[in-house]
Amino acid sequence: MLDTTVIDGVTLHLAHPVDLGVQWVGQQELLLQLVAAWAVVEAGDVPLAPRLTGKPGVGKTTLAMAAARRLDRPVWILQATMDTRPEDLVVTPVIAEAGKLKYVASPLVTAMVRGGVCILDEGNRMSEKSWASLAPLLDDRRYVESLVAGIQIRAHPDFRIVATMNDDASTFDLPEYIHSRLQPQIYVDFPDADEERLILSRNIPFGDGEVLDYVVRFLQRAHRAEERYTVRDGINIARYALKLGRSESADLRDQTVARAVRMVLGEEALRYLPA
């Protein structure tokens, strides 16, 4: 893979793709919905720029990576924050050898150039100023402009983008002109008990079955109470319980898991432990 590309005489240094080896378990309809949003049905059609919404930890990023793998495309992830600037999304100048400027392409721009998938993670943590720089990319124009480098960068036909968004309070509201471009919205909910058990066993194949079953019952009780505990929390609880069980002669189900729940999620989570 080339580490650089030249656009209008400007050399861009590209980011490396990620490969986390993740698997999407259950809820196959969501995977089909995302792949369909990226489809091009005829000449002149363009892929959509969907957004995945849901509570933190329900697997939105995993779903996006699984969809990219389904299309056999490399993946770049850009983690959005409240401090993300427009140049962070496009091209950043850095000082190189002998005081010369070096232009570094963001993961998003690298995906555009290479024809890969960009996952804009937790996109609604960004300000409107940052989103405004992406407006032409999210419609049929499919380009961004770098004021720093003085170039316009057009997306490869194979480029796809998806934004993940947590539905919590620590986020910005999307401006309407961005909201209308990030369509469709695909809502990722908590998995059911069988899917949750399968996710745990895939992530902890060495796990004690009794511990995993107990953690699933805990999670399902929390889901029914509309708590924000997720399967990611369950994986951490099960892993820690198994580690504790290796070093202590405790009943895994009744003592070690309870201790893991308290240390991972806090005292208030104990109310959801199965009787």
TIKE-109282 format. One record per atom (N, C-alpha, C): residue number from 1; atom name; x, y negated, z negated; residue in one letter. Coordinates in steps of 0.001 Angstrom, whole numbers, plus 500000, padded with zeros to 6 digits. Each point is the difference from the previous one (the first is absolute). Example, Ala and Ser with C-alpha at 12.3 -4.5 7.8 and 13.67 -1.06 7.14 Angstrom:
# residues 2
num,atome,u,v,w,residu
1,N,513190,505690,492200,A
1,CA,499110,498810,500000,A
1,C,500900,498800,500000,A
2,N,499650,498950,500720,S
2,CA,500820,498810,499940,S
2,C,499230,498910,499270,S
END
This chain:
# residues 275
num,atome,u,v,w,residu
1,N,500829,501190,500000,M
1,CA,499171,498810,500000,M
1,C,500876,498744,500000,M
2,N,499608,498999,500816,L
2,CA,500746,498756,500033,L
2,C,499723,499196,498736,L
3,N,501040,499390,499442,D
3,CA,499857,499167,498811,D
3,C,499744,498549,500365,D
4,N,500128,499641,501279,T
4,CA,499769,498632,500442,T
4,C,499197,500001,501291,T
5,N,499399,498855,500272,T
5,CA,499361,499767,501287,T
5,C,500176,498526,500337,T
6,N,499930,499673,501279,V
6,CA,500198,498614,500438,V
6,C,498708,499499,500634,V
7,N,499490,498868,499504,I
7,CA,498791,499377,500531,I
7,C,500315,498554,500342,I
8,N,499857,499658,501258,D
8,CA,500287,498636,500472,D
8,C,501372,499521,499538,D
9,N,500979,500900,500079,G
9,CA,501371,499647,499667,G
9,C,500329,500021,498516,G
10,N,499025,500310,499169,V
10,CA,500220,500050,498549,V
10,C,500089,501458,499563,V
11,N,501071,500349,499301,T
11,CA,500172,501361,499493,T
11,C,499294,500148,498657,T
12,N,499122,500976,499921,L
12,CA,499300,500310,498756,L
12,C,500548,501292,499428,L
13,N,500309,499994,498736,H
13,CA,500423,501207,499295,H
13,C,498763,500659,499398,H
14,N,499803,501254,500346,L
14,CA,498747,500681,499689,L
14,C,500067,500773,498687,L
15,N,498833,500161,499406,A
15,CA,499877,500777,498769,A
15,C,499889,501488,500329,A
16,N,500252,500829,499000,H
16,CA,499907,501444,500190,H
16,C,498607,500494,499605,H
17,N,499471,500982,500711,P
17,CA,498690,500554,499628,P
17,C,500094,500797,498713,P
18,N,498841,500312,499441,V
18,CA,499940,500803,498782,V
18,C,499388,501350,500335,V
19,N,500374,500996,499245,D
19,CA,499429,501336,500152,D
19,C,499936,500622,498620,D
20,N,498828,499878,499374,L
20,CA,499839,500476,498631,L
20,C,499502,501439,499924,L
21,N,499720,500601,501154,G
21,CA,499555,501390,500006,G
21,C,498685,500221,499268,G
22,N,499087,499010,500074,V
22,CA,498746,500101,499263,V
22,C,498981,500828,500778,V
23,N,499008,500502,499269,Q
23,CA,498907,500751,500606,Q
23,C,498684,499399,499545,Q
24,N,499044,499916,500931,W
24,CA,498659,499544,499647,W
24,C,499138,501227,499748,W
25,N,499444,500077,498805,V
25,CA,499234,501170,499588,V
25,C,498541,499604,499835,V
26,N,499105,500762,500644,G
26,CA,498575,499732,499873,G
26,C,499574,498760,500772,G
27,N,498703,499664,499915,Q
27,CA,499414,498810,500618,Q
27,C,500495,499793,501435,Q
28,N,499881,501044,500803,Q
28,CA,500489,499949,501376,Q
28,C,499254,498981,500853,Q
29,N,498767,499672,499611,E
29,CA,499236,499008,500748,E
29,C,500707,498651,499978,E
30,N,500655,499660,498883,L
30,CA,500727,498734,499922,L
30,C,501169,499980,500979,L
31,N,500682,501126,500116,L
31,CA,501119,500098,500937,L
31,C,499505,499820,501428,L
32,N,498878,500607,500330,L
32,CA,499430,499867,501338,L
32,C,499574,498560,500280,L
33,N,499450,499324,498994,Q
33,CA,499574,498611,500177,Q
33,C,501190,499091,500301,Q
34,N,501101,500217,499307,L
34,CA,501176,499158,500214,L
34,C,500617,500260,501372,L
35,N,500141,501255,500374,V
35,CA,500557,500332,501315,V
35,C,499115,499434,501110,V
36,N,498677,500051,499808,A
36,CA,499080,499460,501004,A
36,C,500175,498486,500154,A
37,N,500235,499298,498883,A
37,CA,500190,498548,500062,A
37,C,501219,499641,500838,A
38,N,500986,500863,500008,W
38,CA,501230,499741,500753,W
38,C,499923,500471,501452,W
39,N,498926,500649,500383,A
39,CA,499914,500575,501342,A
39,C,499850,498901,501055,A
40,N,500464,500300,501209,V
40,CA,499800,499148,501177,V
40,C,499223,500840,501004,V
41,N,498787,499571,500339,V
41,CA,499110,500869,500766,V
41,C,500093,499792,501508,V
42,N,500514,498836,500441,E
42,CA,500149,499768,501434,E
42,C,500934,498818,500220,E
43,N,500397,499793,501227,A
43,CA,500885,498882,500320,A
43,C,499340,498688,499603,A
44,N,500769,499154,499374,G
44,CA,499463,498719,499538,G
44,C,499523,500032,498570,G
45,N,499823,501187,499438,D
45,CA,499611,500128,498599,D
45,C,501242,499818,499124,D
46,N,499793,499563,498775,V
46,CA,501105,499869,499049,V
46,C,499613,500697,498706,V
47,N,500987,500506,499248,P
47,CA,499684,500631,498723,P
47,C,499513,498974,498994,P
48,N,499193,500450,499054,L
48,CA,499530,499138,498928,L
48,C,501048,499922,498897,L
49,N,499800,499041,499121,A
49,CA,500890,499828,498844,A
49,C,499170,500236,498738,A
50,N,499823,501246,499606,P
50,CA,499105,500301,498879,P
50,C,500614,499642,498652,P
51,N,499140,499952,498997,R
51,CA,500474,499833,498634,R
51,C,499432,501119,499141,R
52,N,500845,500528,499137,L
52,CA,499606,501053,499065,L
52,C,499823,499362,498635,L
53,N,498823,500110,499436,T
53,CA,499726,499398,498706,T
53,C,499637,501069,498985,T
54,N,500207,499684,498758,G
54,CA,499674,500925,498918,G
54,C,500822,499684,498771,G
55,N,499760,500742,498947,K
55,CA,500723,499781,498756,K
55,C,501469,500382,500157,K
56,N,500879,499413,499203,P
56,CA,501417,500392,500057,P
56,C,500171,501485,499710,P
57,N,500867,500640,500773,G
57,CA,500343,501387,499726,G
57,C,499104,501054,500617,G
58,N,499052,499601,500865,V
58,CA,499116,501009,500596,V
58,C,500582,500593,501280,V
59,N,501170,499516,500444,G
59,CA,500656,500638,501138,G
59,C,499904,499241,501305,G
60,N,499785,498698,499954,K
60,CA,499851,499225,501241,K
60,C,501269,500041,500847,K
61,N,501147,499823,499371,T
61,CA,501257,500035,500748,T
61,C,500274,501400,500531,T
62,N,499687,501006,499195,T
62,CA,500162,501391,500448,T
62,C,499128,500283,501211,T
63,N,498769,499511,499975,L
63,CA,499095,500176,501139,L
63,C,500575,499354,501254,L
64,N,500528,498783,499865,A
64,CA,500568,499305,501165,A
64,C,501197,500756,500555,A
65,N,500846,500525,499124,M
65,CA,501168,500750,500469,M
65,C,499579,501303,500675,M
66,N,498952,500627,499468,A
66,CA,499514,501236,500619,A
66,C,499432,499733,501384,A
67,N,499315,498868,500171,A
67,CA,499458,499650,501318,A
67,C,501126,499735,500991,A
68,N,501056,499325,499539,A
68,CA,501158,499763,500868,A
68,C,500650,501317,500403,A
69,N,500090,500910,499056,R
69,CA,500572,501316,500320,R
69,C,499117,500732,500997,R
70,N,498679,499875,499869,R
70,CA,499085,500632,500957,R
70,C,500276,499502,501425,R
71,N,500396,498731,500120,L
71,CA,500305,499423,501307,L
71,C,501476,500144,500378,L
72,N,500781,500611,499117,D
72,CA,501432,500202,500232,D
72,C,500723,498669,500206,D
73,N,499688,499033,499130,R
73,CA,500627,498683,500078,R
73,C,500857,499765,498756,R
74,N,501141,499323,500144,P
74,CA,500786,499624,498827,P
74,C,499263,498930,499195,P
75,N,500338,499901,498725,V
75,CA,499275,499118,499081,V
75,C,500954,499008,499339,V
76,N,499552,498761,499929,W
76,CA,500680,498972,499213,W
76,C,499001,499439,499005,W
77,N,500430,499775,498769,I
77,CA,499133,499460,498956,I
77,C,500498,498618,499595,I
78,N,499093,499048,499972,L
78,CA,500315,498660,499514,L
78,C,499155,499769,498751,L
79,N,500653,499879,498859,Q
79,CA,499298,499798,498735,Q
79,C,499706,498515,499815,Q
80,N,498726,499650,499995,A
80,CA,499606,498611,499846,A
80,C,499945,499620,498522,A
81,N,500344,498762,499709,T
81,CA,499906,499453,498646,T
81,C,499496,498567,500096,T
82,N,499724,499399,498870,M
82,CA,499568,498600,499983,M
82,C,501100,499073,500495,M
83,N,501250,500475,499966,D
83,CA,501130,499179,500439,D
83,C,500382,500228,501461,D
84,N,499294,500881,500694,T
84,CA,500338,500279,501394,T
84,C,499817,498746,500857,T
85,N,501046,499639,500728,R
85,CA,499985,498819,500852,R
85,C,499796,500414,501466,R
86,N,499560,499087,500850,P
86,CA,499847,500347,501419,P
86,C,501274,500574,500610,P
87,N,501170,499430,499661,E
87,CA,501240,500524,500576,E
87,C,500318,501406,499491,E
88,N,499519,500349,498793,D
88,CA,500199,501363,499494,D
88,C,499250,501007,500862,D
89,N,498920,499555,500605,L
89,CA,499189,500875,500844,L
89,C,500564,500148,501403,L
90,N,500859,499074,500405,V
90,CA,500442,499972,501403,V
90,C,501515,500168,500090,V
91,N,500739,498925,499897,V
91,CA,501462,500037,500135,V
91,C,500614,499137,498897,V
92,N,501022,500546,499348,T
92,CA,500689,499282,498935,T
92,C,501445,499746,500417,T
93,N,500473,498776,499900,P
93,CA,501416,499730,500291,P
93,C,500860,500277,498760,P
94,N,501130,500642,500185,V
94,CA,500941,500234,498911,V
94,C,501397,499607,500478,V
95,N,500854,499680,499044,I
95,CA,501375,499642,500333,I
95,C,500821,501274,500171,I
96,N,500621,500149,501169,A
96,CA,500828,501176,500290,A
96,C,501471,499612,499940,A
97,N,500842,500808,500648,E
97,CA,501434,499755,500002,E
97,C,500324,498657,500644,E
98,N,501037,499366,499476,A
98,CA,500501,498725,500525,A
98,C,498934,498905,499978,A
99,N,499040,500139,499090,G
99,CA,498984,498971,499843,G
99,C,498968,499937,501099,G
100,N,499951,501000,500868,K
100,CA,499038,500004,501092,K
100,C,498636,500467,499506,K
101,N,498960,499515,500674,L
101,CA,498648,500426,499661,L
101,C,499696,501358,500629,L
102,N,499341,500834,499230,K
102,CA,499566,501310,500468,K
102,C,498487,500047,499811,K
103,N,499276,500378,501048,Y
103,CA,498549,500042,499936,Y
103,C,499536,501429,499712,Y
104,N,499288,500161,498888,V
104,CA,499568,501321,499548,V
104,C,498499,500125,500198,V
105,N,499596,500979,500773,A
105,CA,498578,500233,500251,A
105,C,499365,500678,498794,A
106,N,498799,499599,499680,S
106,CA,499250,500641,498924,S
106,C,499595,501414,500413,S
107,N,499554,500821,499059,P
107,CA,499454,501304,500378,P
107,C,498851,499877,500996,P
108,N,499177,498962,499849,L
108,CA,498879,499821,500917,L
108,C,500496,499730,501421,L
109,N,500916,499064,500149,V
109,CA,500526,499684,501337,V
109,C,500749,501198,500580,V
110,N,500721,500732,499152,T
110,CA,500691,501193,500497,T
110,C,499001,501005,500553,T
111,N,498898,500204,499291,A
111,CA,498960,500908,500498,A
111,C,499412,499493,501304,A
112,N,499821,498681,500122,M
112,CA,499500,499421,501255,M
112,C,500939,500303,501156,M
113,N,501297,499815,499772,V
113,CA,500992,500194,501059,V
113,C,500144,501468,500361,V
114,N,499958,500854,499002,R
114,CA,500255,501426,500220,R
114,C,498748,500802,500348,R
115,N,498838,499381,499914,G
115,CA,498777,500731,500303,G
115,C,499612,500966,498910,G
116,N,500205,499589,498771,G
116,CA,499645,500844,498862,G
116,C,498786,499476,499267,G
117,N,499841,500474,498771,V
117,CA,498882,499605,499141,V
117,C,500539,499152,498859,V
118,N,499360,498865,499749,C
118,CA,500335,499189,498829,C
118,C,498867,500093,498997,C
119,N,500348,500356,498774,I
119,CA,499046,499980,498896,I
119,C,500280,498737,499199,I
120,N,499065,499071,500046,L
120,CA,500117,498769,499218,L
120,C,499349,500289,498654,L
121,N,500822,500344,499023,D
121,CA,499504,500533,498738,D
121,C,499571,498883,499055,D
122,N,498804,500170,499441,E
122,CA,499433,499022,499061,E
122,C,499938,498613,500633,E
123,N,499445,499968,501204,G
123,CA,499980,498789,500794,G
123,C,499259,498842,499366,G
124,N,498983,500275,499181,N
124,CA,499260,498877,499422,N
124,C,500691,499382,498790,N
125,N,501279,500334,499802,R
125,CA,500819,499241,499050,R
125,C,500685,498809,500678,R
126,N,499898,499928,501332,M
126,CA,500660,498923,500737,M
126,C,499128,498754,500058,M
127,N,500645,498855,500138,S
127,CA,499290,498732,500133,S
127,C,499510,499810,501431,S
128,N,499110,499033,500177,E
128,CA,499473,499721,501339,E
128,C,501105,499540,500950,E
129,N,500973,499258,499487,K
129,CA,501088,499522,500860,K
129,C,500734,501162,500648,K
130,N,500225,501065,499242,S
130,CA,500668,501172,500563,S
130,C,499104,500723,500996,S
131,N,498722,500146,499658,W
131,CA,499080,500665,500920,W
131,C,499892,499227,501320,W
132,N,500053,498680,499931,A
132,CA,499843,499195,501225,A
132,C,501061,500338,501041,A
133,N,501193,500362,499544,S
133,CA,501072,500330,500949,S
133,C,499716,501299,500754,S
134,N,499074,500805,499477,L
134,CA,499682,501286,500645,L
134,C,498731,499948,500848,L
135,N,499298,498885,499995,A
135,CA,498721,499935,500710,A
135,C,500101,500438,501461,A
136,N,501001,499535,500779,P
136,CA,500047,500432,501402,P
136,C,500351,501467,500183,P
137,N,500579,500610,498976,L
137,CA,500335,501417,500095,L
137,C,498767,500878,499828,L
138,N,499017,499494,499248,L
138,CA,498866,500816,499593,L
138,C,498824,499937,500956,L
139,N,500158,499302,501125,D
139,CA,498965,500018,501033,D
139,C,500633,500470,501308,D
140,N,499353,499743,501112,D
140,CA,500496,500570,501256,D
140,C,501255,499309,500532,D
141,N,500486,498948,499327,R
141,CA,501259,499383,500423,R
141,C,501197,500875,499614,R
142,N,499981,500567,498823,R
142,CA,500999,500959,499527,R
142,C,501440,499450,500090,R
143,N,500209,498848,499407,Y
143,CA,501357,499478,499905,Y
143,C,500152,499210,498708,Y
144,N,501244,499763,499596,V
144,CA,500323,499075,498917,V
144,C,501067,499054,500499,V
145,N,500118,498865,499346,E
145,CA,501024,499028,500347,E
145,C,500920,499788,498814,E
146,N,501288,499968,500274,S
146,CA,500991,499690,498977,S
146,C,500490,498585,500225,S
147,N,499612,499099,499113,L
147,CA,500486,498625,500099,L
147,C,501484,499932,499666,L
148,N,500438,500904,499115,V
148,CA,501397,500016,499589,V
148,C,500905,500354,501177,V
149,N,499618,501061,500746,A
149,CA,500830,500454,501116,A
149,C,499609,499346,501321,A
150,N,498832,499340,500021,G
150,CA,499557,499334,501220,G
150,C,499586,500950,501095,G
151,N,499366,501113,499626,I
151,CA,499593,500993,500993,I
151,C,498575,500466,499741,I
152,N,499381,500500,501051,Q
152,CA,498710,500671,499901,Q
152,C,500236,501496,500172,Q
153,N,499389,500796,499128,I
153,CA,500223,501443,500008,I
153,C,498676,500685,500293,I
154,N,499968,500735,501101,R
154,CA,498781,500701,500395,R
154,C,500043,501454,499531,R
155,N,498857,500511,499646,A
155,CA,499918,501360,499486,A
155,C,500078,501021,501130,A
156,N,500735,501062,499765,H
156,CA,500035,501157,500900,H
156,C,498584,500584,500096,H
157,N,499612,500549,501143,P
157,CA,498657,500574,500121,P
157,C,499683,501068,498954,P
158,N,501031,500697,499509,D
158,CA,499763,501058,499008,D
158,C,499955,499476,498567,D
159,N,500205,498708,499802,F
159,CA,499991,499449,498642,F
159,C,498612,500065,499386,F
160,N,499966,500391,498724,R
160,CA,498762,500034,499233,R
160,C,500261,499389,498626,R
161,N,498976,499373,499443,I
161,CA,500130,499390,498682,I
161,C,498775,500330,499169,I
162,N,500211,500137,498702,V
162,CA,498910,500193,499050,V
162,C,500386,499275,498725,V
163,N,499026,499366,499368,A
163,CA,500233,499321,498725,A
163,C,499293,500774,498897,A
164,N,500695,500214,498892,T
164,CA,499352,500595,498830,T
164,C,499712,498893,499004,T
165,N,498876,500139,499301,M
165,CA,499567,498942,499087,M
165,C,499349,500609,498766,M
166,N,500493,499593,498835,N
166,CA,499411,500438,498745,N
166,C,498826,499101,499636,N
167,N,498937,500602,499506,D
167,CA,498828,499194,499628,D
167,C,500071,499629,498518,D
168,N,501106,499370,499618,D
168,CA,500119,499525,498624,D
168,C,500035,498479,499991,D
169,N,500139,499423,498817,A
169,CA,499861,498549,499850,A
169,C,501280,499235,500319,A
170,N,501125,500694,500126,S
170,CA,501285,499313,500157,S
170,C,500337,499779,501469,S
171,N,499003,499600,500786,T
171,CA,500209,499846,501436,T
171,C,499338,498714,500498,T
172,N,500429,499577,501200,F
172,CA,499378,498863,500667,F
172,C,498798,500475,500811,F
173,N,499046,499102,500197,D
173,CA,498942,500266,500973,D
173,C,500574,499775,501399,D
174,N,499649,500886,500918,L
174,CA,500471,499835,501371,L
174,C,499294,498835,500667,L
175,N,500732,499162,500749,P
175,CA,499317,498985,500797,P
175,C,499118,500675,501046,P
176,N,498901,499353,500341,E
176,CA,499010,500617,500876,E
176,C,500593,500388,501355,E
177,N,500867,499163,500561,Y
177,CA,500555,500310,501317,Y
177,C,500930,501209,499962,Y
178,N,500532,500343,498829,I
178,CA,500783,501227,499848,I
178,C,499077,501174,499695,I
179,N,499023,499749,499158,H
179,CA,499029,501051,499653,H
179,C,499341,500565,501254,H
180,N,499650,499118,500938,S
180,CA,499323,500452,501216,S
180,C,500938,500754,500938,S
181,N,501318,499820,499829,R
181,CA,500969,500710,500826,R
181,C,500363,501367,499411,R
182,N,499941,500130,498701,L
182,CA,500366,501263,499343,L
182,C,498776,500898,499912,L
183,N,499664,500587,501109,Q
183,CA,498821,500861,500091,Q
183,C,500366,501299,500708,Q
184,N,499363,501104,499663,P
184,CA,498950,500139,498994,P
184,C,500573,500098,498588,P
185,N,499123,499869,499018,Q
185,CA,500379,500275,498620,Q
185,C,499709,501468,499711,Q
186,N,501005,500693,499488,I
186,CA,499848,501414,499640,I
186,C,500182,500094,498490,I
187,N,498966,500410,499300,Y
187,CA,500052,500051,498542,Y
187,C,500483,501376,499548,Y
188,N,501033,499987,499170,V
188,CA,500576,501236,499475,V
188,C,499576,500137,498544,V
189,N,499204,501007,499723,D
189,CA,499455,500203,498655,D
189,C,500761,501108,499293,D
190,N,499664,500215,498729,F
190,CA,500582,501109,499266,F
190,C,499633,501324,500666,F
191,N,500918,500959,500036,P
191,CA,499656,501324,500531,P
191,C,499099,500757,499029,P
192,N,499325,501030,500513,D
192,CA,499213,500836,499090,D
192,C,500930,500958,499257,D
193,N,499428,500817,499114,A
193,CA,500818,500828,499111,A
193,C,500871,500991,500773,A
194,N,499422,500660,501020,D
194,CA,500778,500989,500753,D
194,C,501157,499334,500744,D
195,N,499736,498831,500596,E
195,CA,501056,499287,500718,E
195,C,501077,499505,499033,E
196,N,499549,499523,498834,E
196,CA,500952,499507,499010,E
196,C,500901,501129,499502,E
197,N,499417,501162,499798,R
197,CA,500803,501165,499568,R
197,C,501014,500389,501065,R
198,N,499588,499931,501262,L
198,CA,500906,500345,501092,L
198,C,501133,498986,500103,L
199,N,499685,498714,499817,I
199,CA,501033,498961,500035,I
199,C,501025,500238,498900,I
200,N,499533,500317,498796,L
200,CA,500915,500269,498894,L
200,C,500898,501191,500293,L
201,N,499417,501066,500527,S
201,CA,500796,501201,500257,S
201,C,500991,499784,501139,S
202,N,499645,499140,500977,R
202,CA,500934,499697,501091,R
202,C,501178,499173,499489,R
203,N,499717,499085,499089,N
203,CA,501051,499138,499461,N
203,C,500804,500667,498896,N
204,N,499390,500959,499318,I
204,CA,500694,500705,498917,I
204,C,499815,501507,500227,I
205,N,500628,500547,501045,P
205,CA,499788,501420,500323,P
205,C,500479,500940,498907,P
206,N,500876,499514,499134,F
206,CA,500515,500801,498895,F
206,C,499162,499832,498742,F
207,N,498885,499259,500084,G
207,CA,499215,499668,498815,G
207,C,499221,501173,499438,G
208,N,499803,499969,498715,D
208,CA,499181,500981,499302,D
208,C,498535,499763,500377,D
209,N,499326,501044,500472,G
209,CA,498625,499856,500471,G
209,C,499056,499484,498940,G
210,N,500193,500406,498762,E
210,CA,499138,499553,498919,E
210,C,500151,498493,499766,E
211,N,501227,499529,500075,V
211,CA,500253,498571,499829,V
211,C,499341,499211,501122,V
212,N,500158,500445,501246,L
212,CA,499430,499279,501129,L
212,C,498477,499981,499924,L
213,N,499386,501111,499637,D
213,CA,498542,500037,499856,D
213,C,499532,499018,498925,D
214,N,500731,499957,498905,Y
214,CA,499638,499119,498900,Y
214,C,500110,498537,500415,Y
215,N,501049,499669,500737,V
215,CA,500187,498625,500465,V
215,C,498888,499609,500975,V
216,N,499595,500912,500868,V
216,CA,498910,499709,500936,V
216,C,498711,499718,499241,V
217,N,499699,500783,498976,R
217,CA,498785,499758,499216,R
217,C,500067,498626,499323,R
218,N,501180,499654,499514,F
218,CA,500185,498675,499409,F
218,C,499725,498900,501029,F
219,N,500574,500133,501192,L
219,CA,499823,498979,501032,L
219,C,498546,499872,500437,L
220,N,499337,501116,500161,Q
220,CA,498615,499961,500445,Q
220,C,499102,499325,498969,Q
221,N,500269,500227,498727,R
221,CA,499228,499319,498954,R
221,C,500254,498499,500057,R
222,N,501245,499613,500240,A
222,CA,500332,498579,500104,A
222,C,499345,499367,501232,A
223,N,499985,500730,501118,H
223,CA,499351,499481,501208,H
223,C,498517,499731,499746,H
224,N,499332,500926,499326,R
224,CA,498565,499827,499745,R
224,C,499737,498780,499131,R
225,N,500968,499650,499167,A
225,CA,499868,498811,499152,A
225,C,500510,498742,500703,A
226,N,500359,500144,501289,E
226,CA,500488,498889,500817,E
226,C,501286,499386,499459,E
227,N,500810,500821,499361,E
227,CA,501338,499568,499619,E
227,C,500881,499990,501257,E
228,N,501111,499271,499939,R
228,CA,500867,499852,501155,R
228,C,501126,501025,500025,R
229,N,499919,501023,499155,Y
229,CA,501036,501027,500007,Y
229,C,499911,500785,501309,Y
230,N,501159,500269,500601,T
230,CA,500036,500608,501325,T
230,C,500776,501308,499978,T
231,N,499999,500656,501154,V
231,CA,500742,501251,500116,V
231,C,501489,499759,499815,V
232,N,500479,498804,500333,R
232,CA,501403,499678,499721,R
232,C,500271,500064,498498,R
233,N,499060,499460,499211,D
233,CA,500127,500114,498545,D
233,C,499981,501460,499582,D
234,N,499119,500782,500631,G
234,CA,499911,501418,499657,G
234,C,501293,500743,500284,G
235,N,500654,499676,501122,I
235,CA,501281,500628,500328,I
235,C,501040,499670,498931,I
236,N,500043,498739,499585,N
236,CA,500962,499605,498962,N
236,C,499706,500681,498674,N
237,N,498717,500109,499660,I
237,CA,499620,500674,498748,I
237,C,500415,501460,500043,I
238,N,499660,500688,501101,A
238,CA,500323,501423,500101,A
238,C,501507,500235,499976,A
239,N,500746,499186,500702,R
239,CA,501456,500160,500009,R
239,C,500588,499805,498604,R
240,N,499520,498956,499324,Y
240,CA,500554,499732,498675,Y
240,C,499590,501085,499013,Y
241,N,498762,500478,500112,A
241,CA,499552,501081,499116,A
241,C,500843,501257,500208,A
242,N,500313,500290,501252,L
242,CA,500821,501177,500283,L
242,C,501414,499832,499442,L
243,N,500529,498787,500088,K
243,CA,501336,499751,499442,K
243,C,499984,500122,498484,K
244,N,498956,499449,499386,L
244,CA,499878,500136,498549,L
244,C,499862,501461,499601,L
245,N,499248,500739,500802,G
245,CA,499783,501418,499687,G
245,C,501262,500829,500064,G
246,N,500968,499544,500791,R
246,CA,501267,500720,500076,R
246,C,500844,499806,498737,R
247,N,499789,498864,499325,S
247,CA,500857,499682,498860,S
247,C,499311,500164,498655,S
248,N,498686,500236,500013,E
248,CA,499271,500132,498747,E
248,C,499156,501263,500027,E
249,N,499831,500603,498869,S
249,CA,499156,501192,499895,S
249,C,498593,499559,499641,S
250,N,499372,499283,500927,A
250,CA,498662,499476,499756,A
250,C,499008,500639,500961,A
251,N,498714,499993,499612,D
251,CA,498947,500469,500879,D
251,C,499879,499010,501151,D
252,N,500295,500456,501219,L
252,CA,500045,499093,501136,L
252,C,498679,499275,500200,L
253,N,498903,500713,499848,R
253,CA,498727,499383,500330,R
253,C,499547,499002,498948,R
254,N,500090,500367,498751,D
254,CA,499386,499193,498953,D
254,C,500910,498938,499402,D
255,N,501291,500192,500034,Q
255,CA,500895,499062,499345,Q
255,C,500917,499272,500987,Q
256,N,500669,500758,500829,T
256,CA,500995,499377,500872,T
256,C,499349,499113,501056,T
257,N,498902,500448,500594,V
257,CA,499327,499174,500997,V
257,C,499442,498735,499346,V
258,N,499415,500142,498813,A
258,CA,499473,498836,499292,A
258,C,501114,498988,499727,A
259,N,501145,500493,499599,R
259,CA,501123,499106,499744,R
259,C,500449,499312,501296,R
260,N,500024,500748,501089,A
260,CA,500383,499419,501285,A
260,C,499003,498934,500436,A
261,N,498697,500261,499803,V
261,CA,498976,499014,500349,V
261,C,500212,498717,499211,V
262,N,500247,500145,498697,R
262,CA,500180,498820,499152,R
262,C,501226,499199,500424,R
263,N,501080,500668,500361,M
263,CA,501235,499301,500332,M
263,C,499989,499422,501418,M
264,N,499196,500585,500886,V
264,CA,499922,499489,501371,V
264,C,498944,498902,500122,V
265,N,498828,500204,499373,L
265,CA,498877,499086,500208,L
265,C,499591,499216,498758,L
266,N,500476,500419,498832,G
266,CA,499631,499287,498791,G
266,C,498949,500724,499180,G
267,N,499850,499538,498774,E
267,CA,499105,500641,499038,E
267,C,498562,500043,500481,E
268,N,499571,498957,500698,E
268,CA,498591,499915,500405,E
268,C,499616,501095,500996,E
269,N,500976,500592,500682,A
269,CA,499702,501048,500985,A
269,C,499643,501322,499337,A
270,N,500312,500160,498743,L
270,CA,499756,501286,499331,L
270,C,498520,500346,499934,L
271,N,499122,499001,500112,R
271,CA,498565,500262,499909,R
271,C,499509,500884,501142,R
272,N,500790,500096,501101,Y
272,CA,499568,500780,501164,Y
272,C,500588,501401,500024,Y
273,N,500732,500362,498967,L
273,CA,500538,501372,499948,L
273,C,498849,500999,499862,L
274,N,500058,501091,500747,P
274,CA,498956,501034,499868,P
274,C,499974,500557,498583,P
275,N,498833,500374,499559,A
275,CA,499858,500564,498645,A
275,C,500645,501385,499957,A
END
